[in-house]
């Protein structure tokens, strides 16, 4: 299985970051390039560790080479560590990283990229020290500019559904150098709209993997992945 195998026809803008090498070969530049090539970061958020592992296994088996485990998942560091060991060709990141302490736990577990719903200077500092890609969160142009000034190469726009694809287009008008990763409101059916508005990649959670409760519906997940592939191919 090749890392970031979905949507790998793009990602030309990935070459601007310096190389580094933390996390078992998961240096920030290489991880950024993979995300920009794949254009999608599947997100697993659930209250069940077992469900998280099962969903991650299904995503990996489907050829999705990037997985985000949020720190709201019980025993998130153990889940990340297990996935890194079982799927060495998959990039595994940590989401909902809101401070330096959580960032340190994620890096220690082997997370190859860190995402936050907010700017989180502590997360950025820990990631930079360890050579791990940091994806801080923002919503307004002011917050996006603050993230850029801190050296962010990719910025999570959250909650993206509040402004929709038009919000992405509006931010990029004065800040075309920003690479934006809208998260919240992205679905397999509308992924092309976000990419068409200028998003560098998208984060997609419940709309792809399901609500994180009960049994994982593998058949529905595969159908959603196919719709996602079609949306990516359309852009």
Steps between C-alpha positions, in 0.01 A plus 500: 500500500645835398478787741244764408378302204169687461520805278876490449486678167532836676718659766731713291522758776653258750863578427539814708573345841849402618565130560521352846467154635301421811247227561641201318573687179190718532682833455281808470584567135425143394174492695388833359574379149297184560199694632507742208524209261214307661290814559305326776560423868251245638419574864405244763314645799322259731455410866608141432862396460396174331282686249789735423735212428242320285427815298870571452558145379216536248635831371851361466375190321313725255821671394453822695854578604431769761306466825437749780420369849351773716608527862136465602539128420561303821866404533581695184879464543470122518279497190749712309791285612318183396409635156856616435623148575233319299490731198849639438401634157211706641554849638339522843436836660345635817204737504345724765847585627431808710817559701866409537437210738262326261738569214787336690285192568408478132858532381616243755237259365639546148250744351637628169291817491303702756175689447319742729160669479673824603838669463658322802848654516609221735416236241689690233808533720507129592450396138777729380745366762436145387478562126133403481247676278272732699160595358356773723135596484354833395180649370542871431757670275664639815546150640625366168755781483612427856551134406700601192717729711577202723618306197197279438522325162146364526213656698184327612187710444252405772205490520493516122125442464436840657625681190496227239723493191438874447687567824806315367491703180461825697800428726722409208424824317727709728710205621568287190817357655299315766438127464161431655356173632126554563355260754140473615229489237710312245328194353588252225232666289625859535877452513536637146333825608761559772791418273349715227491791746876468545541266795836322492344193662201417718440329831202264509372307798148384580379553144752238389553252782168532681398620847744287697233307689369146464647269241707636216302474177777384268278486192379857546855615567621348174215668312593836653865451412403437138293821492796682653731365231261623233490845657877518513526386138262779398762753613 
